Amino acid sequence: MSHALPEKMTAVAITEPGGPLVLKPERRGLPELRAGEILIRVRAAGVNRPDIQQRKGAYPPPPDASDLPGLEAAGEVAAVGPGVTRWRVGDTVTALTPGGAYAEYCRVHETNALPIPHGFTFTEAAAIPETFFTVWHNVFQRGGLQPGETLLVHGGSSGIGTTAIQIATKLGAKVIVTAGSKEKCEACEALGAVRAINYREEDFVAVVKEITGGKGVEVILDMVGGSYVGRNYDAAATDGRIVQIATMSGATGEANYSKLMVKRLTHTGSTLRPRTTEFKAKIASELEARIWPLLASREIAPVMDMIFPLKDAWRAHERMEEGDHVGKIVLDVA
């Protein structure tokens, strides 16, 4: 069990739906552990787009999750609930949480936590779970990306994008990305993308066709939606797989479904947060086997943008919404 836990903790709560300034520090009791859960003394927490959606009132937490934002936390195990077998108090972990990471303490099921890769700081470790779980599930499990295939990632300079470039390249695929500035494109190519397309200046469909000799790409990871859906059908190869993980430019759009049929395309999608603990545990074990060794050897690492203190979470949200970041924005909770 635990020793010397405080009665109260500082957390950053969403006081009402709205802009970044509705995020305010408050004092509240520590989360109560249930069977199979661990309490993490949070040292750093990652910032993700779902946090922004939740802040605006557009993405409510799952029924049994904390109302606090924050889907990834790194720190030390401060207490263990009944039935926990893997972790002991004092172990350092990074975890995918259903919410609650914008706080000094956060609870998570033990199977959704992983050891911090050797040599990683807490802030780096907090930048891993949400993006790595998302990329692994959507690009490899749903999209079925194979060595030798080409992956197109929209939003290549985001936390998701920079993670996808590294993992897919390391596992033998080629990666093309779209991004919105020369600097972002250069950052993506430095990470291993064979080509970064500035979508403000070039038509990604034309460039993809040119790079692939008219064939198109086997897998597309799309967080844009809207008008990109029909264009993705144009850019995809025969038997291509398109995986939708967000709809930042609109949840509706027009597409020519005859292309879907003629090319035998698969258009799928997913959201991670509402999935079961058991489902996330399976992703965790695959990541630990396949990707954790690459992190430990620094062959891949999260790309860090900016770090803000927990009390300034509103500034981290502003930074993300301005859209100039490359890689991950993290809160330093320690």
SERO-4910 file (N, C-alpha, C, O; in steps of 0.05 Angstrom, whole numbers):
BEGIN
 pado doro    nc1    nc2    nc3   cac1   cac2   cac3    cc1    cc2    cc3    oc1    oc2    oc3
  Met    A     17    -24      0      0      0      0     18     25      0     39     25    -12
  Ser    A      9     46     13     24     71     10     34     82     37     27     71     58
  His    A     50    103     35     57    116     60     58    146     55     66    155     34
  Ala    A     50    162     75     53    191     75     43    204     50     56    221     39
  Leu    A     18    198     43      6    212     20     -8    237     32    -20    236     53
  Pro    A     -7    260     17    -21    283     27    -51    279     25    -60    261     11
  Glu    A    -66    296     40    -95    294     38   -106    307     13   -126    299      1
  Lys    A    -92    329      5   -101    344    -18    -79    346    -39    -55    343    -33
  Met    A    -88    352    -63    -68    356    -85    -77    381   -102   -100    389   -101
  Thr    A    -58    391   -117    -65    413   -136    -71    399   -163    -57    382   -172
  Ala    A    -93    408   -175   -101    399   -201   -110    423   -218   -117    443   -207
  Val    A   -109    420   -244   -120    441   -261   -146    431   -273   -147    411   -287
  Ala    A   -167    445   -266   -194    437   -273   -206    455   -295   -197    477   -300
  Ile    A   -226    444   -309   -241    460   -329   -265    472   -314   -284    458   -307
  Thr    A   -263    498   -308   -284    511   -291   -310    514   -305   -331    514   -293
  Glu    A   -310    517   -332   -334    518   -348   -324    514   -377   -300    518   -382
  Pro    A   -342    507   -396   -333    504   -423   -324    531   -434   -337    551   -430
  Gly    A   -302    531   -449   -293    557   -460   -264    557   -469   -253    536   -476
  Gly    A   -252    580   -470   -225    584   -480   -204    575   -459   -211    565   -438
  Pro    A   -178    578   -466   -157    568   -448   -158    578   -419   -150    564   -401
  Leu    A   -168    602   -415   -168    614   -388   -189    601   -369   -188    607   -345
  Val    A   -206    583   -379   -224    568   -361   -208    546   -346   -219    534   -327
  Leu    A   -183    541   -353   -167    522   -339   -155    535   -315   -139    554   -317
  Lys    A   -163    526   -291   -153    539   -266   -144    519   -246   -156    498   -242
  Pro    A   -122    525   -232   -113    507   -210   -133    507   -187   -145    528   -181
  Glu    A   -136    484   -175   -153    482   -151   -142    459   -133   -127    442   -142
  Arg    A   -151    460   -108   -143    438    -90   -166    418    -88   -189    426    -86
  Arg    A   -159    393    -89   -180    372    -86   -167    347    -74   -143    345    -72
  Gly    A   -184    329    -66   -175    304    -53   -161    286    -74   -166    289    -98
  Leu    A   -145    268    -64   -131    249    -82   -152    229    -94   -172    222    -80
  Pro    A   -147    219   -118   -165    199   -129   -164    173   -112   -143    165   -102
  Glu    A   -187    160   -109   -188    135    -94   -183    111   -113   -195    109   -134
  Leu    A   -166     93   -104   -158     71   -121   -179     48   -119   -191     43    -98
  Arg    A   -183     35   -142   -200     12   -144   -182    -12   -150   -158     -9   -154
  Ala    A   -193    -36   -150   -177    -60   -155   -162    -58   -181   -173    -49   -202
  Gly    A   -136    -65   -180   -120    -66   -204   -108    -39   -212    -95    -37   -232
  Glu    A   -114    -18   -196   -104      9   -203    -80     17   -187    -76      8   -165
  Ile    A    -64     35   -199    -42     47   -185    -46     78   -184    -59     89   -201
  Leu    A    -35     90   -163    -35    119   -160     -8    129   -169     12    122   -157
  Ile    A     -8    147   -189     18    158   -198     22    186   -186      4    203   -187
  Arg    A     45    190   -174     53    217   -166     63    230   -192     85    224   -201
  Val    A     47    247   -204     52    257   -231     75    277   -230     75    296   -215
  Arg    A     95    272   -247    117    291   -251    114    307   -276    124    329   -278
  Ala    A    101    295   -296     96    309   -321     71    298   -334     65    274   -331
  Ala    A     57    314   -349     33    306   -363     33    316   -392     41    339   -397
  Gly    A     25    300   -411     24    308   -439     -1    324   -444    -22    320   -431
  Val    A      0    342   -464    -23    357   -473    -31    347   -501    -14    344   -518
  Asn    A    -57    342   -504    -66    331   -530    -92    345   -539   -105    358   -523
  Arg    A    -98    343   -565   -122    356   -575   -147    349   -561   -165    366   -557
  Pro    A   -151    323   -553   -175    317   -539   -179    333   -513   -201    339   -505
  Asp    A   -157    342   -501   -159    359   -477   -172    386   -485   -188    397   -470
  Ile    A   -165    396   -508   -176    421   -518   -206    418   -524   -223    435   -517
  Gln    A   -213    395   -536   -241    389   -542   -257    387   -516   -279    397   -514
  Gln    A   -245    374   -497   -259    371   -471   -262    398   -458   -284    404   -446
  Arg    A   -242    415   -459   -243    442   -447   -266    458   -460   -279    474   -446
  Lys    A   -270    454   -486   -291    469   -500   -319    457   -495   -339    468   -504
  Gly    A   -320    434   -481   -346    421   -476   -354    402   -498   -377    393   -499
  Ala    A   -336    395   -516   -343    379   -539   -334    350   -537   -340    334   -555
  Tyr    A   -321    343   -515   -310    315   -513   -312    306   -484   -292    306   -470
  Pro    A   -336    298   -475   -339    291   -446   -323    267   -439   -320    249   -455
  Pro    A   -313    266   -414   -297    242   -406   -315    217   -404   -340    220   -400
  Pro    A   -304    193   -407   -320    169   -403   -332    169   -375   -322    182   -357
  Pro    A   -354    154   -371   -370    154   -346   -353    151   -321   -358    166   -301
  Asp    A   -334    133   -320   -320    128   -295   -293    142   -293   -277    137   -275
  Ala    A   -288    161   -312   -262    174   -313   -263    200   -297   -284    211   -291
  Ser    A   -239    210   -290   -237    236   -276   -249    258   -295   -248    256   -319
  Asp    A   -259    279   -282   -268    302   -298   -245    321   -306   -248    339   -321
  Leu    A   -222    315   -294   -198    332   -301   -187    324   -328   -189    300   -336
  Pro    A   -176    343   -343   -164    336   -369   -137    321   -364   -128    320   -342
  Gly    A   -126    310   -386   -100    298   -384   -101    268   -389   -111    253   -372
  Leu    A    -90    260   -412    -92    232   -421    -66    216   -418    -65    193   -425
  Glu    A    -45    230   -409    -19    215   -406     -4    228   -383     -2    253   -380
  Ala    A      8    211   -367     23    220   -343     48    203   -339     48    179   -345
  Ala    A     69    216   -330     93    201   -322    101    210   -293     98    233   -286
  Gly    A    110    190   -278    118    196   -251    124    171   -235    131    150   -247
  Glu    A    122    172   -209    128    148   -192    102    137   -182     82    151   -177
  Val    A    102    111   -178     79     97   -165     79    105   -136     98    100   -121
  Ala    A     57    118   -127     55    128    -99     39    109    -82     42    109    -57
  Ala    A     21     93    -94      5     73    -80     -5     53    -99     -8     59   -123
  Val    A    -11     29    -89    -23      8   -107    -49     -1    -95    -51     -5    -71
  Gly    A    -69     -6   -113    -94    -16   -104    -94    -46   -100    -74    -59   -105
  Pro    A   -116    -58    -91   -118    -87    -87   -113   -102   -114   -123    -93   -135
  Gly    A    -98   -123   -112    -94   -141   -136    -73   -132   -155    -69   -145   -176
  Val    A    -59   -110   -150    -38   -101   -168    -14   -119   -165     -5   -124   -143
  Thr    A     -4   -129   -188     18   -148   -187     44   -138   -199     66   -145   -191
  Arg    A     41   -120   -219     65   -112   -234     82    -91   -221    106    -91   -223
  Trp    A     69    -72   -207     83    -48   -197     85    -47   -167     68    -57   -153
  Arg    A    106    -34   -158    110    -29   -129    113      1   -125    120     16   -144
  Val    A    107     10   -101    111     39    -94    140     46   -100    159     32    -92
  Gly    A    144     68   -114    171     77   -121    179     72   -150    197     84   -160
  Asp    A    165     53   -163    171     47   -192    165     72   -208    146     87   -202
  Thr    A    180     77   -229    174     99   -247    159     89   -272    167     69   -284
  Val    A    138    103   -279    120     93   -300    111    117   -318    112    140   -309
  Thr    A    103    110   -342     88    128   -359     63    114   -367     63     90   -372
  Ala    A     40    129   -367     15    115   -370     -5    130   -388     -5    154   -390
  Leu    A    -22    114   -402    -44    125   -416    -68    125   -396    -75    105   -385
  Thr    A    -79    149   -391   -100    151   -371   -126    159   -385   -126    171   -406
  Pro    A   -149    152   -373   -175    160   -385   -181    189   -379   -202    199   -387
  Gly    A   -163    203   -365   -167    230   -356   -154    234   -330   -146    215   -316
  Gly    A   -150    260   -321   -140    264   -294   -110    270   -292   -100    273   -269
  Ala    A    -96    272   -314    -67    275   -312    -58    304   -306    -35    308   -298
  Tyr    A    -76    323   -309    -69    351   -301    -71    354   -271    -87    370   -261
  Ala    A    -55    339   -256    -57    339   -227    -32    327   -215    -16    315   -229
  Glu    A    -28    331   -189     -5    320   -176     -7    290   -172     14    276   -169
  Tyr    A    -31    279   -171    -35    250   -169    -57    242   -189    -76    256   -194
  Cys    A    -53    218   -200    -72    208   -220    -74    178   -218    -53    165   -213
  Arg    A    -98    167   -221   -101    138   -219   -103    126   -247   -113    139   -266
  Val    A    -93    102   -250    -94     88   -276    -93     58   -271    -81     49   -251
  His    A   -105     42   -289   -103     13   -286    -74      5   -291    -61     15   -309
  Glu    A    -65    -14   -275    -36    -22   -277    -28    -31   -305     -5    -28   -313
  Thr    A    -47    -42   -320    -41    -53   -347    -37    -31   -368    -27    -35   -390
  Asn    A    -46     -6   -361    -44     16   -380    -19     33   -374    -16     55   -385
  Ala    A     -2     24   -355     23     37   -349     46     20   -360     45     -4   -362
  Leu    A     68     34   -367     92     21   -377    116     33   -364    115     55   -354
  Pro    A    138     17   -362    162     29   -350    173     52   -366    171     52   -391
  Ile    A    183     72   -353    196     94   -368    221     84   -382    238     71   -369
  Pro    A    223     88   -408    246     77   -423    272     88   -410    274    111   -401
  His    A    293     71   -410    318     78   -398    329    105   -408    330    110   -432
  Gly    A    336    122   -389    348    147   -396    329    170   -403    338    192   -408
  Phe    A    303    164   -402    283    185   -409    277    202   -385    274    191   -363
  Thr    A    274    228   -388    264    246   -367    234    242   -364    221    230   -381
  Phe    A    223    251   -342    194    250   -338    179    265   -360    159    256   -369
  Thr    A    190    288   -367    175    304   -387    176    290   -415    156    291   -429
  Glu    A    198    277   -421    198    261   -446    179    237   -444    165    231   -463
  Ala    A    180    224   -421    163    200   -418    134    207   -420    118    191   -430
  Ala    A    126    230   -410     98    239   -411     89    245   -439     65    246   -445
  Ala    A    108    248   -457    102    255   -485     97    230   -502     92    231   -526
  Ile    A     99    206   -489     98    181   -505     70    169   -507     61    164   -529
  Pro    A     55    164   -485     32    145   -486     11    152   -507      5    135   -524
  Glu    A     -2    175   -506    -25    180   -523    -18    178   -553    -32    165   -568
  Thr    A      5    190   -561     12    189   -589     21    161   -598     14    152   -619
  Phe    A     37    148   -581     47    121   -589     24    100   -589     24     84   -608
  Phe    A      6    101   -570    -17     83   -570    -34     88   -595    -42     70   -609
  Thr    A    -39    114   -601    -56    121   -623    -43    112   -650    -57    101   -667
  Val    A    -18    118   -654     -4    111   -679     -3     80   -682     -8     70   -703
  Trp    A      3     66   -660      6     37   -662    -21     25   -670    -22      8   -688
  His    A    -42     33   -657    -68     22   -663    -78     29   -691    -87     11   -706
  Asn    A    -75     54   -698    -88     63   -723    -71     57   -748    -82     49   -768
  Val    A    -45     61   -746    -28     57   -770    -22     27   -774    -23     17   -796
  Phe    A    -16     13   -752     -7    -15   -754    -30    -35   -750    -33    -54   -766
  Gln    A    -46    -32   -730    -68    -51   -725    -91    -47   -745   -100    -66   -758
  Arg    A   -102    -22   -747   -124    -17   -765   -115    -14   -794   -127    -25   -812
  Gly    A    -93      1   -798    -84      7   -825    -67    -16   -837    -64    -17   -861
  Gly    A    -57    -33   -819    -41    -56   -829    -17    -49   -845    -10    -63   -864
  Leu    A     -3    -26   -838     21    -18   -853     42    -39   -852     49    -49   -831
  Gln    A     53    -46   -875     74    -66   -878    100    -54   -887    100    -33   -899
  Pro    A    123    -67   -881    149    -58   -891    147    -56   -922    135    -73   -935
  Gly    A    159    -35   -933    159    -31   -962    136    -15   -972    136     -5   -995
  Glu    A    115    -11   -955     92      5   -963     97     35   -957    116     42   -943
  Thr    A     80     52   -968     82     81   -963     58     90   -947     35     84   -952
  Leu    A     64    106   -926     44    118   -908     44    148   -914     64    161   -915
  Leu    A     19    159   -917     15    188   -918      3    197   -892    -17    187   -883
  Val    A     16    217   -879      6    227   -853     -1    257   -857     16    273   -864
  His    A    -26    263   -852    -34    292   -852    -28    303   -824    -35    290   -804
  Gly    A    -17    327   -823     -9    338   -797     17    326   -788     19    317   -765
  Gly    A     37    325   -805     62    311   -800     78    322   -776     94    307   -764
  Ser    A     74    348   -770     91    360   -749     78    358   -721     90    367   -702
  Ser    A     53    347   -720     40    344   -694     53    322   -677     71    308   -687
  Gly    A     45    319   -653     55    297   -636     50    270   -649     67    253   -650
  Ile    A     25    267   -660     18    242   -674     36    239   -699     47    217   -704
  Gly    A     38    260   -714     53    259   -739     83    252   -735     94    235   -749
  Thr    A     96    266   -716    124    262   -712    129    233   -701    150    222   -707
  Thr    A    110    223   -686    112    195   -677    109    175   -700    124    156   -702
  Ala    A     89    180   -717     83    162   -739    107    161   -759    114    140   -769
  Ile    A    119    184   -764    142    185   -782    164    166   -772    175    150   -787
  Gln    A    170    169   -746    193    154   -735    187    124   -734    203    107   -742
  Ile    A    163    116   -723    158     88   -720    156     74   -748    168     53   -752
  Ala    A    140     86   -766    136     74   -792    163     71   -807    168     51   -820
  Thr    A    179     92   -806    205     91   -820    223     69   -808    236     54   -822
  Lys    A    223     68   -781    240     48   -767    231     20   -774    248      1   -775
  Leu    A    205     16   -779    195    -11   -784    193    -17   -814    180    -36   -823
  Gly    A    207      0   -830    212     -7   -858    192      4   -879    192     -5   -902
  Ala    A    175     23   -870    157     36   -889    169     63   -898    187     74   -885
  Lys    A    158     74   -920    165    102   -928    143    120   -919    119    112   -919
  Val    A    150    144   -911    129    163   -901    130    189   -916    151    201   -920
  Ile    A    106    197   -926    102    223   -937     84    238   -918     65    226   -907
  Val    A     88    264   -914     71    279   -896     61    305   -909     73    315   -928
  Thr    A     40    316   -898     32    343   -904     36    360   -879     31    351   -857
  Ala    A     44    385   -883     47    404   -860     44    432   -872     44    436   -896
  Gly    A     40    452   -854     32    478   -863     53    500   -865     46    523   -869
  Ser    A     79    493   -861     99    514   -865    126    500   -873    130    476   -870
  Lys    A    144    517   -884    170    508   -892    185    495   -868    197    474   -871
  Glu    A    183    509   -845    197    499   -821    187    472   -812    202    454   -806
  Lys    A    160    469   -813    148    443   -805    156    421   -825    161    399   -816
  Cys    A    156    428   -850    164    408   -870    193    399   -866    199    375   -868
  Glu    A    210    418   -860    238    412   -856    241    394   -831    257    375   -831
  Ala    A    226    400   -810    227    384   -786    219    355   -791    231    336   -781
  Cys    A    198    351   -808    188    325   -814    208    309   -831    212    285   -827
  Glu    A    221    322   -850    241    308   -866    266    301   -850    278    281   -854
  Ala    A    272    318   -830    295    312   -813    290    287   -796    308    273   -788
  Leu    A    264    282   -791    256    258   -775    256    233   -792    254    210   -781
  Gly    A    257    236   -818    257    212   -835    235    211   -857    235    192   -873
  Ala    A    218    231   -858    198    231   -880    212    234   -906    231    250   -909
  Val    A    204    217   -927    217    219   -953    209    245   -967    224    255   -984
  Arg    A    186    256   -960    177    281   -972    157    294   -954    138    280   -945
  Ala    A    160    320   -948    140    335   -933    127    355   -953    142    371   -966
  Ile    A    101    354   -955     86    371   -974     74    395   -959     59    391   -940
  Asn    A     81    419   -967     69    443   -955     42    447   -968     39    455   -991
  Tyr    A     21    440   -952     -6    439   -964    -16    467   -972    -36    469   -987
  Arg    A     -3    488   -962    -11    515   -970     -1    522   -998    -11    540  -1011
  Glu    A     20    507  -1007     32    513  -1033     29    491  -1054     32    497  -1078
  Glu    A     24    467  -1045     23    445  -1064     -2    428  -1060    -13    427  -1038
  Asp    A    -10    414  -1081    -33    396  -1079    -22    368  -1071     -7    356  -1087
  Phe    A    -30    359  -1048    -18    334  -1038    -24    310  -1057     -8    292  -1059
  Val    A    -47    310  -1069    -54    288  -1087    -34    286  -1111    -24    265  -1117
  Ala    A    -29    309  -1123    -10    310  -1146     18    301  -1137     31    286  -1152
  Val    A     27    311  -1114     54    304  -1105     56    275  -1098     76    262  -1105
  Val    A     36    264  -1085     35    235  -1078     37    218  -1104     52    199  -1105
  Lys    A     21    226  -1124     21    211  -1149     48    212  -1162     58    191  -1172
  Glu    A     61    235  -1161     87    239  -1173    108    221  -1159    124    207  -1172
  Ile    A    108    222  -1132    128    207  -1116    124    177  -1120    144    162  -1121
  Thr    A     99    168  -1122     94    139  -1123     91    129  -1152     82    106  -1156
  Gly    A     98    145  -1171     96    137  -1199     67    131  -1208     62    113  -1223
  Gly    A     48    147  -1197     20    144  -1204      5    124  -1188    -20    122  -1190
  Lys    A     19    109  -1171      7     86  -1157    -10     95  -1133    -31     83  -1128
  Gly    A     -1    115  -1119    -14    123  -1094     -2    110  -1070     16     93  -1072
  Val    A    -12    117  -1046     -1    106  -1021    -19     84  -1009    -44     85  -1013
  Glu    A     -7     66   -996    -22     43   -984    -38     50   -960    -60     40   -956
  Val    A    -27     68   -943    -41     76   -918    -41    106   -915    -21    119   -920
  Ile    A    -64    117   -906    -66    146   -900    -76    149   -872    -96    138   -864
  Leu    A    -61    165   -856    -70    172   -829    -80    201   -830    -65    219   -835
  Asp    A   -106    204   -825   -118    231   -829   -131    242   -804   -149    229   -793
  Met    A   -123    266   -796   -136    279   -774   -150    304   -783   -159    321   -766
  Val    A   -152    308   -809   -164    333   -820   -193    329   -827   -210    345   -819
  Gly    A   -200    308   -842   -228    304   -850   -237    324   -871   -221    333   -887
  Gly    A   -263    332   -870   -273    352   -889   -267    345   -918   -272    323   -927
  Ser    A   -256    365   -932   -250    362   -960   -227    342   -966   -224    333   -988
  Tyr    A   -212    334   -945   -190    316   -949   -200    287   -955   -186    271   -966
  Val    A   -225    281   -947   -234    253   -950   -234    245   -979   -223    224   -986
  Gly    A   -247    261   -996   -247    255  -1025   -220    255  -1037   -214    239  -1054
  Arg    A   -203    273  -1028   -175    275  -1039   -159    251  -1029   -141    242  -1044
  Asn    A   -164    241  -1005   -151    217   -996   -157    193  -1014   -140    177  -1020
  Tyr    A   -182    192  -1023   -190    170  -1041   -174    172  -1067   -167    152  -1079
  Asp    A   -168    197  -1076   -152    201  -1100   -123    193  -1095   -110    182  -1113
  Ala    A   -113    199  -1071    -84    194  -1065    -78    166  -1058    -55    158  -1058
  Ala    A    -99    150  -1051    -94    122  -1042    -89    103  -1065   -100    107  -1087
  Ala    A    -73     84  -1060    -68     62  -1079    -92     43  -1080   -108     43  -1062
  Thr    A    -93     26  -1100   -112      4  -1100   -109    -13  -1075    -86    -19  -1067
  Asp    A   -131    -21  -1062   -130    -35  -1036   -119    -18  -1014   -110    -29   -994
  Gly    A   -118      8  -1017   -108     26   -996   -126     27   -972   -150     22   -973
  Arg    A   -114     35   -949   -129     37   -924   -126     65   -913   -104     76   -910
  Ile    A   -149     78   -908   -150    105   -898   -161    104   -869   -182     93   -864
  Val    A   -146    115   -850   -154    114   -822   -158    142   -812   -140    159   -812
  Gln    A   -183    147   -803   -191    173   -794   -188    174   -764   -200    158   -750
  Ile    A   -173    194   -753   -170    195   -724   -180    222   -713   -181    226   -689
  Ala    A   -186    241   -731   -198    266   -722   -209    280   -747   -205    271   -769
  Thr    A   -225    301   -742   -237    316   -764   -234    346   -760   -254    360   -757
  Met    A   -209    354   -759   -204    382   -752   -215    403   -771   -220    425   -763
  Ser    A   -220    395   -796   -232    415   -814   -260    407   -821   -272    417   -841
  Gly    A   -272    390   -805   -301    384   -809   -307    354   -809   -292    338   -820
  Ala    A   -329    347   -796   -337    318   -793   -353    309   -816   -361    286   -818
  Thr    A   -360    328   -835   -374    320   -859   -359    330   -883   -345    350   -882
  Gly    A   -363    316   -906   -350    324   -930   -360    307   -953   -373    286   -948
  Glu    A   -354    315   -977   -363    299  -1000   -340    281  -1010   -317    289  -1010
  Ala    A   -348    257  -1018   -328    238  -1030   -342    222  -1051   -367    218  -1051
  Asn    A   -326    214  -1071   -337    198  -1093   -334    168  -1086   -312    157  -1088
  Tyr    A   -356    156  -1078   -355    128  -1068   -349    108  -1090   -341     85  -1085
  Ser    A   -353    116  -1115   -345     97  -1136   -315     92  -1136   -306     71  -1143
  Lys    A   -300    113  -1127   -270    109  -1124   -264     88  -1103   -246     72  -1105
  Leu    A   -280     90  -1081   -277     71  -1059   -281     42  -1070   -266     24  -1062
  Met    A   -301     39  -1087   -307     12  -1098   -286      3  -1118   -276    -19  -1117
  Val    A   -280     21  -1137   -262     14  -1159   -234      7  -1148   -221    -11  -1157
  Lys    A   -225     23  -1128   -199     19  -1117   -199     -1  -1094   -178     -8  -1083
  Arg    A   -222    -11  -1086   -225    -29  -1063   -213    -17  -1038   -197    -31  -1024
  Leu    A   -219      8  -1032   -208     21  -1009   -222     13   -983   -245      5   -984
  Thr    A   -207     15   -961   -219     12   -935   -217     39   -921   -195     50   -918
  His    A   -239     50   -912   -239     75   -897   -249     69   -869   -273     64   -866
  Thr    A   -232     70   -850   -239     63   -822   -231     86   -804   -221    107   -814
  Gly    A   -235     84   -779   -228    105   -760   -232     95   -732   -243     74   -727
  Ser    A   -222    111   -713   -225    103   -685   -220    126   -666   -208    146   -674
  Thr    A   -230    124   -642   -222    142   -620   -212    124   -598   -222    101   -594
  Leu    A   -192    133   -583   -178    116   -564   -191    118   -536   -194     97   -522
  Arg    A   -198    142   -528   -205    146   -500   -228    128   -490   -226    118   -468
  Pro    A   -249    124   -506   -271    108   -495   -266     78   -495   -283     63   -484
  Arg    A   -244     69   -507   -239     40   -508   -234     28   -480   -227     43   -462
  Thr    A   -238      2   -478   -235    -11   -452   -206    -12   -442   -187    -10   -458
  Thr    A   -204    -15   -416   -177    -18   -404   -163    -42   -416   -139    -41   -421
  Glu    A   -178    -64   -421   -166    -89   -432   -156    -84   -460   -135    -94   -467
  Phe    A   -171    -68   -476   -162    -62   -503   -136    -46   -503   -118    -52   -518
  Lys    A   -135    -26   -485   -111    -10   -483    -87    -27   -472    -64    -22   -480
  Ala    A    -93    -46   -455    -72    -63   -444    -59    -79   -466    -35    -84   -466
  Lys    A    -75    -88   -486    -64   -104   -508    -45    -86   -525    -23    -95   -533
  Ile    A    -53    -61   -530    -35    -42   -544     -9    -38   -528     13    -39   -539
  Ala    A    -13    -35   -502     11    -30   -484     31    -53   -487     55    -49   -489
  Ser    A     21    -78   -487     39   -101   -487     53   -103   -515     77   -110   -516
  Glu    A     39    -96   -536     52    -96   -563     73    -74   -565     95    -78   -575
  Leu    A     67    -51   -554     86    -29   -554    111    -36   -538    134    -31   -546
  Glu    A    106    -49   -515    129    -56   -498    148    -76   -512    172    -74   -510
  Ala    A    136    -94   -527    152   -114   -541    166   -103   -566    189   -108   -571
  Arg    A    151    -86   -582    161    -78   -608    175    -51   -608    195    -47   -622
  Ile    A    165    -32   -592    174     -4   -594    191      5   -570    209     22   -573
  Trp    A    186     -6   -546    202      2   -523    232     -2   -527    248     15   -518
  Pro    A    241    -24   -539    270    -27   -544    281     -4   -562    304      4   -558
  Leu    A    265      5   -580    274     27   -598    276     54   -583    292     71   -589
  Leu    A    258     57   -563    260     81   -546    284     79   -528    299     98   -525
  Ala    A    288     55   -516    311     52   -497    338     57   -511    356     66   -498
  Ser    A    339     50   -537    364     54   -552    365     82   -565    384     88   -580
  Arg    A    344     98   -560    342    125   -572    341    125   -602    347    145   -615
  Glu    A    334    102   -614    330    102   -643    306    118   -651    304    129   -673
  Ile    A    286    119   -633    264    138   -635    260    151   -609    266    141   -588
  Ala    A    248    175   -609    243    190   -585    221    211   -591    219    220   -614
  Pro    A    205    217   -571    184    238   -576    198    264   -583    218    272   -571
  Val    A    186    279   -602    196    305   -609    183    325   -589    159    326   -587
  Met    A    200    340   -575    190    358   -554    187    386   -565    206    397   -577
  Asp    A    164    398   -561    160    426   -569    166    445   -545    188    455   -543
  Met    A    146    448   -528    150    466   -505    140    453   -479    122    436   -480
  Ile    A    151    461   -457    143    451   -430    133    475   -414    147    495   -412
  Phe    A    110    472   -402     98    493   -385     93    482   -357     88    458   -354
  Pro    A     95    499   -336     87    489   -310     57    483   -309     41    494   -324
  Leu    A     50    464   -291     22    455   -289      2    479   -287    -18    480   -300
  Lys    A      9    499   -270     -9    521   -265    -14    537   -291    -34    551   -293
  Asp    A      4    535   -310      1    550   -335     -9    532   -357     -2    536   -381
  Ala    A    -25    512   -350    -36    494   -371    -51    510   -392    -51    502   -415
  Trp    A    -63    533   -385    -77    550   -405    -58    559   -427    -66    561   -450
  Arg    A    -33    564   -419    -13    573   -439     -6    550   -458     -2    554   -482
  Ala    A     -5    526   -447      0    502   -464    -23    499   -484    -18    492   -508
  His    A    -47    503   -476    -70    501   -494    -69    523   -515    -75    518   -538
  Glu    A    -62    547   -507    -58    569   -527    -38    561   -548    -42    565   -572
  Arg    A    -15    550   -538      6    542   -556     -4    522   -577      2    524   -601
  Met    A    -19    502   -567    -29    482   -585    -49    493   -605    -49    487   -629
  Glu    A    -67    511   -596    -87    522   -613    -75    542   -634    -87    546   -655
  Glu    A    -53    555   -627    -40    573   -647    -29    556   -670    -28    567   -693
  Gly    A    -23    531   -665    -15    513   -687     13    515   -697     20    505   -719
  Asp    A     31    529   -682     58    532   -691     77    510   -680    101    509   -687
  His    A     66    493   -662     84    474   -649     93    452   -668     79    445   -687
  Val    A    116    441   -661    126    417   -675    131    396   -653    148    400   -636
  Gly    A    115    374   -653    118    354   -633    101    359   -609     79    370   -611
  Lys    A    110    350   -586     93    348   -562     96    372   -543    118    382   -538
  Ile    A     73    381   -532     72    401   -511     67    386   -485     49    370   -483
  Val    A     83    393   -465     82    377   -440     80    397   -416     90    419   -416
  Leu    A     65    387   -395     64    402   -370     83    390   -350     84    366   -346
  Asp    A     99    407   -337    117    399   -316    102    401   -289     96    424   -280
  Val    A     96    379   -277     79    379   -253     97    380   -228     88    389   -207
  Ala    A    121    370   -230    139    370   -207    148    398   -200    163    401   -181
***
